[in-house]
Amino acid sequence: MQELYDYLSNKVLLSPDAKDYLNTITSVKEFKKGRVLIKQDQVVNKIFFVLDGCLRSFIYDRNGKEHTLRFAVKNWWISDFIAIYFQQKSSQIVECIKDSRHVEFDVQSLDKFMLLYPEFGDFHRRNMERHIASLHSRILNQLQLSSREQYELFVEQHPDIEKHALNYHIASYLGITQQSLSRIRAAINN
């Protein structure tokens, strides 16, 4: 939990009481590569803060093709926020793509925590605003940039993810085939 407090200390000032309460509503979990944390069509009541490892969220389209929506590495948050916000079953799958350790938050307990400690609520709101801005930026990039430009931006913005993710994860995130990804990498390295 100290890693979470260290991360939060750069973002928000939590009182000792707030930290004590946070300890009662969270738990640190460790899972092996391949473990699914959120399954499609399940009720979502957890948010995860990554301490180590790498997680990803993805969906299958109507044709069974996999699309990676998001990666989460150290100090990143991940869940199916659509399911949480709209109180519907998950459309996404969240899995560990590397052995992972994370802090697990129950959504209802987190909501209560934000009411009791508004400073954390402000932090959470700003964090979600950054998440929304990041998603909008990603949409614009996919509409305006070439596949190569998208890949170069991906590597620049997420340098550690290539160490953890398989090629098909990255290709599906970028919306290209693995062969296209290989050609882009070869062109960059020449």
C-alpha positions in Angstrom: 0.0 0.0 0.0 2.9 2.3 0.5 3.4 2.5 -3.2 -0.2 3.8 -3.6 0.4 6.4 -0.9 3.6 7.5 -2.5 1.8 7.9 -5.8 -1.1 9.8 -4.2 1.3 12.0 -2.2 2.3 13.7 -5.4 -1.3 14.3 -6.4 -3.3 14.9 -3.2 -2.7 15.5 0.5 -4.4 12.7 2.5 -4.8 12.9 6.2 -3.7 10.0 8.4 -7.4 9.3 9.0 -8.0 9.1 5.2 -5.1 6.7 4.8 -6.4 4.5 7.6 -9.8 4.4 6.0 -8.3 3.7 2.6 -6.6 0.7 4.2 -10.0 -0.7 5.2 -11.5 -0.5 1.7 -8.6 -1.7 -0.4 -6.6 -4.9 -0.8 -3.4 -5.7 -2.7 -3.8 -8.6 -5.1 -1.2 -10.5 -7.1 -2.1 -12.4 -10.2 -0.3 -14.4 -12.8 -0.2 -13.6 -16.5 -3.4 -14.6 -18.2 -5.7 -14.0 -15.2 -8.9 -12.3 -16.2 -10.0 -9.6 -13.7 -13.2 -8.5 -15.5 -15.1 -10.8 -17.8 -17.5 -9.7 -20.5 -21.1 -9.6 -19.3 -20.4 -9.4 -15.6 -21.4 -6.7 -13.1 -18.3 -4.5 -12.6 -17.7 -3.3 -9.0 -13.9 -3.0 -9.0 -11.3 -0.5 -10.1 -7.6 -1.5 -10.2 -4.5 0.6 -9.5 -1.5 -1.2 -11.0 1.6 -1.5 -8.7 3.6 -3.8 -11.0 3.0 -5.7 -14.2 0.7 -4.9 -17.1 -3.0 -5.2 -17.7 -5.1 -4.6 -20.7 -8.7 -4.1 -21.6 -10.1 -5.5 -24.8 -13.3 -6.4 -26.6 -14.3 -8.8 -29.4 -16.2 -7.4 -32.3 -19.1 -9.2 -34.0 -16.7 -11.1 -36.2 -14.7 -12.4 -33.2 -11.8 -10.0 -33.9 -10.0 -8.8 -30.8 -9.5 -5.0 -30.2 -7.2 -3.8 -27.4 -8.7 -0.6 -25.9 -6.3 0.2 -23.1 -3.1 -0.9 -21.4 -2.3 -0.2 -17.7 1.2 -0.4 -16.2 2.7 0.9 -12.9 0.7 3.8 -11.4 -2.2 3.5 -14.0 -5.9 2.8 -13.2 -8.0 0.4 -15.2 -11.6 -1.0 -15.1 -14.6 -1.0 -17.4 -15.6 2.6 -16.5 -18.5 2.5 -19.0 -20.1 -0.4 -17.1 -19.5 1.3 -13.8 -20.9 4.7 -14.9 -24.0 3.3 -16.7 -24.5 0.5 -14.2 -24.5 -2.1 -16.9 -22.7 -5.4 -17.5 -19.2 -5.2 -18.8 -18.6 -5.1 -22.5 -14.8 -5.3 -21.9 -12.4 -7.9 -20.7 -9.6 -6.9 -18.4 -6.7 -9.3 -18.1 -3.1 -9.5 -16.8 -0.7 -9.7 -19.7 2.2 -10.0 -17.3 2.4 -11.2 -13.7 0.8 -8.3 -11.9 0.3 -6.7 -8.5 -2.4 -4.1 -8.0 -4.6 -2.4 -5.4 -8.3 -3.3 -5.8 -11.0 -0.8 -5.0 -14.6 -1.6 -4.5 -16.6 1.0 -6.4 -19.2 1.6 -3.6 -16.5 1.9 -0.9 -14.5 4.3 -3.2 -17.6 6.4 -3.7 -18.2 6.6 0.1 -14.4 7.4 0.6 -14.7 10.3 -1.8 -17.7 11.7 0.1 -15.9 11.4 3.4 -12.6 12.8 2.0 -13.5 15.4 -0.7 -9.8 16.0 -1.5 -9.6 12.4 -2.9 -12.8 13.1 -4.8 -11.2 16.1 -6.5 -8.2 14.0 -7.3 -10.4 11.3 -8.8 -12.3 13.8 -10.9 -9.1 15.3 -12.3 -7.8 11.8 -13.0 -11.0 10.9 -14.9 -10.8 14.2 -16.8 -7.3 13.3 -17.9 -8.5 9.8 -18.9 -11.3 11.3 -21.1 -8.9 13.8 -22.7 -6.5 10.9 -23.4 -9.3 8.9 -25.1 -10.3 11.9 -27.2 -6.7 12.4 -28.2 -6.5 8.8 -29.2 -9.6 9.0 -31.4 -8.3 12.1 -33.1 -4.9 10.5 -33.7 -6.6 7.4 -35.3 -8.5 9.7 -37.6 -5.7 12.0 -38.5 -2.4 10.1 -38.4 -1.0 7.4 -40.5 -0.4 3.9 -39.0 3.3 4.7 -38.8 2.7 8.0 -37.0 0.3 6.3 -34.6 2.9 3.7 -33.8 5.6 6.2 -33.3 3.4 8.2 -31.0 2.4 5.0 -29.1 6.1 4.2 -28.5 6.8 7.8 -27.4 3.8 7.9 -25.0 4.1 4.3 -23.7 7.7 3.3 -23.9 7.4 0.4 -21.4 4.4 -1.3 -22.9 6.3 -2.9 -25.7 8.3 -4.8 -23.0 5.1 -6.4 -21.7 2.6 -6.6 -24.6 2.6 -9.1 -27.4 2.7 -7.9 -31.0 -1.0 -8.7 -31.6 -2.0 -6.7 -28.5 -0.2 -3.6 -29.9 -1.5 -4.2 -33.5 -5.0 -4.5 -32.2 -4.6 -1.3 -30.1 -3.4 0.6 -33.2 -6.1 -0.9 -35.4 -3.7 -2.6 -37.8 -2.6 -6.1 -38.6 0.5 -7.7 -37.1 2.1 -7.7 -40.6 1.6 -4.0 -40.9 3.1 -3.5 -37.5 6.2 -5.6 -38.6 6.5 -3.5 -41.8 6.3 -0.3 -39.8 9.0 -1.4 -37.4 11.2 -2.6 -40.2 10.9 0.7 -42.0 11.7 2.6 -38.8 14.8 0.5 -38.1 16.2 0.9 -41.7 
